């Protein structure tokens, strides 16, 4: 099976959502949540960290033809990329 590589050159074929439990005992300087579900599901992150939230549309909720749904994922991907680049420039 060929890996799915986005047009921006990133192989996402092995990506998956992760539970907060997978990070138990780890420390982070910053925790960024990018959807309201994550913000509500994890209102507190254990340990001392700077928690930041920015709400993006959930592309999984996109309706329409496959091209329209794919376009929604790519739009949100690009918005998150821009957000992270801005964040890293400030950090």
Phi and psi restraints in degrees (value plus and minus 20) as a CYANA .aco file:
   2 UNK   PHI     -95.3   -55.3
   2 UNK   PSI     114.3   154.3
   3 UNK   PHI     -85.2   -45.2
   3 UNK   PSI     126.3   166.3
   4 UNK   PHI    -102.2   -62.2
   4 UNK   PSI      95.0   135.0
   5 UNK   PHI    -133.1   -93.1
   5 UNK   PSI     100.9   140.9
   6 UNK   PHI     -84.4   -44.4
   6 UNK   PSI     137.3   177.3
   7 UNK   PHI     -78.5   -38.5
   7 UNK   PSI     -37.5     2.5
   8 UNK   PHI    -106.7   -66.7
   8 UNK   PSI     -16.3    23.7
   9 UNK   PHI      68.5   108.5
   9 UNK   PSI       0.8    40.8
  10 UNK   PHI    -130.9   -90.9
  10 UNK   PSI     105.6   145.6
  11 UNK   PHI    -101.0   -61.0
  11 UNK   PSI      91.3   131.3
  12 UNK   PHI    -126.6   -86.6
  12 UNK   PSI      -6.2    33.8
  13 UNK   PHI     -85.0   -45.0
  13 UNK   PSI     -44.7    -4.7
  14 UNK   PHI    -125.7   -85.7
  14 UNK   PSI     -13.2    26.8
  15 UNK   PHI     -91.2   -51.2
  15 UNK   PSI     130.3   170.3
  16 UNK   PHI    -177.0  -137.0
  16 UNK   PSI     139.7   179.7
  17 UNK   PHI     -90.3   -50.3
  17 UNK   PSI     126.1   166.1
  18 UNK   PHI    -143.2  -103.2
  18 UNK   PSI     125.3   165.3
  19 UNK   PHI    -102.9   -62.9
  19 UNK   PSI     130.5   170.5
  20 UNK   PHI     -80.4   -40.4
  20 UNK   PSI     -47.2    -7.2
  21 UNK   PHI     -81.6   -41.6
  21 UNK   PSI     -47.3    -7.3
  22 UNK   PHI     -85.8   -45.8
  22 UNK   PSI     -36.6     3.4
  23 UNK   PHI    -129.5   -89.5
  23 UNK   PSI      -7.6    32.4
  24 UNK   PHI     -75.7   -35.7
  24 UNK   PSI     113.3   153.3
  25 UNK   PHI      66.4   106.4
  25 UNK   PSI     -31.3     8.7
  26 UNK   PHI    -109.3   -69.3
  26 UNK   PSI     131.5   171.5
  27 UNK   PHI    -134.7   -94.7
  27 UNK   PSI     127.9   167.9
  28 UNK   PHI    -156.7  -116.7
  28 UNK   PSI     123.7   163.7
  29 UNK   PHI     -91.0   -51.0
  29 UNK   PSI     -58.1   -18.1
  30 UNK   PHI    -157.4  -117.4
  30 UNK   PSI     122.7   162.7
  31 UNK   PHI    -143.1  -103.1
  31 UNK   PSI      98.9   138.9
  32 UNK   PHI    -130.0   -90.0
  32 UNK   PSI     104.9   144.9
  33 UNK   PHI    -125.4   -85.4
  33 UNK   PSI     123.0   163.0
  34 UNK   PHI    -143.1  -103.1
  34 UNK   PSI     -11.0    29.0
  35 UNK   PHI    -165.9  -125.9
  35 UNK   PSI     132.7   172.7
  36 UNK   PHI     -84.2   -44.2
  36 UNK   PSI     -51.5   -11.5
  37 UNK   PHI     -81.3   -41.3
  37 UNK   PSI     -64.6   -24.6
  38 UNK   PHI     -84.7   -44.7
  38 UNK   PSI     -58.9   -18.9
  39 UNK   PHI     -83.5   -43.5
  39 UNK   PSI     -60.7   -20.7
  40 UNK   PHI     -98.0   -58.0
  40 UNK   PSI     -56.8   -16.8
  41 UNK   PHI     -93.4   -53.4
  41 UNK   PSI     -50.0   -10.0
  42 UNK   PHI    -146.5  -106.5
  42 UNK   PSI      46.7    86.7
  43 UNK   PHI     -85.2   -45.2
  43 UNK   PSI     -42.2    -2.2
  44 UNK   PHI    -153.2  -113.2
  44 UNK   PSI     111.5   151.5
  45 UNK   PHI    -122.0   -82.0
  45 UNK   PSI     108.1   148.1
  46 UNK   PHI     -81.7   -41.7
  46 UNK   PSI     123.7   163.7
  47 UNK   PHI      70.9   110.9
  47 UNK   PSI     154.3   194.3
  48 UNK   PHI    -104.3   -64.3
  48 UNK   PSI      98.3   138.3
  49 UNK   PHI    -175.1  -135.1
  49 UNK   PSI     136.5   176.5
  50 UNK   PHI    -111.5   -71.5
  50 UNK   PSI      91.3   131.3
  51 UNK   PHI    -120.4   -80.4
  51 UNK   PSI     106.9   146.9
  52 UNK   PHI    -145.8  -105.8
  52 UNK   PSI     124.6   164.6
  53 UNK   PHI    -151.4  -111.4
  53 UNK   PSI     118.3   158.3
  54 UNK   PHI    -159.6  -119.6
  54 UNK   PSI     105.7   145.7
  55 UNK   PHI    -108.8   -68.8
  55 UNK   PSI     104.0   144.0
  56 UNK   PHI    -133.4   -93.4
  56 UNK   PSI     135.1   175.1
  57 UNK   PHI     -78.2   -38.2
  57 UNK   PSI     128.8   168.8
  58 UNK   PHI    -108.5   -68.5
  58 UNK   PSI      87.6   127.6
  59 UNK   PHI     -86.6   -46.6
  59 UNK   PSI     -40.6    -0.6
  60 UNK   PHI     -86.7   -46.7
  60 UNK   PSI     -38.2     1.8
  61 UNK   PHI    -109.0   -69.0
  61 UNK   PSI     -21.3    18.7
  62 UNK   PHI     -82.7   -42.7
  62 UNK   PSI     121.6   161.6
  63 UNK   PHI    -129.7   -89.7
  63 UNK   PSI     146.0   186.0
  64 UNK   PHI      90.0   130.0
  64 UNK   PSI    -185.6  -145.6
  65 UNK   PHI     -87.0   -47.0
  65 UNK   PSI     142.7   182.7
  66 UNK   PHI     -75.7   -35.7
  66 UNK   PSI     -61.4   -21.4
  67 UNK   PHI     -82.6   -42.6
  67 UNK   PSI     -57.7   -17.7
  68 UNK   PHI     -86.4   -46.4
  68 UNK   PSI     -62.1   -22.1
  69 UNK   PHI     -87.5   -47.5
  69 UNK   PSI     -62.1   -22.1
  70 UNK   PHI     -82.0   -42.0
  70 UNK   PSI     -59.6   -19.6
  71 UNK   PHI     -81.7   -41.7
  71 UNK   PSI     -58.8   -18.8
  72 UNK   PHI     -83.1   -43.1
  72 UNK   PSI     -63.8   -23.8
  73 UNK   PHI     -82.1   -42.1
  73 UNK   PSI     -63.0   -23.0
  74 UNK   PHI     -88.5   -48.5
  74 UNK   PSI     -56.8   -16.8
  75 UNK   PHI     -82.3   -42.3
  75 UNK   PSI     -68.6   -28.6
  76 UNK   PHI     -86.9   -46.9
  76 UNK   PSI     -58.7   -18.7
  77 UNK   PHI     -75.5   -35.5
  77 UNK   PSI     -66.2   -26.2
  78 UNK   PHI     -87.9   -47.9
  78 UNK   PSI     -56.6   -16.6
  79 UNK   PHI     -84.6   -44.6
  79 UNK   PSI     -62.3   -22.3
  80 UNK   PHI     -85.7   -45.7
  80 UNK   PSI     -60.8   -20.8
  81 UNK   PHI     -78.3   -38.3
  81 UNK   PSI     -68.3   -28.3
  82 UNK   PHI     -81.2   -41.2
  82 UNK   PSI     -61.2   -21.2
  83 UNK   PHI     -81.3   -41.3
  83 UNK   PSI     -66.2   -26.2
  84 UNK   PHI     -87.5   -47.5
  84 UNK   PSI     -56.7   -16.7
  85 UNK   PHI     -84.5   -44.5
  85 UNK   PSI     -59.9   -19.9
  86 UNK   PHI     -85.8   -45.8
  86 UNK   PSI     -63.6   -23.6
  87 UNK   PHI     -80.4   -40.4
  87 UNK   PSI     -68.2   -28.2
  88 UNK   PHI     -87.1   -47.1
  88 UNK   PSI     -47.7    -7.7
  89 UNK   PHI     -90.2   -50.2
  89 UNK   PSI     -49.5    -9.5
  90 UNK   PHI    -105.9   -65.9
  90 UNK   PSI     -48.5    -8.5
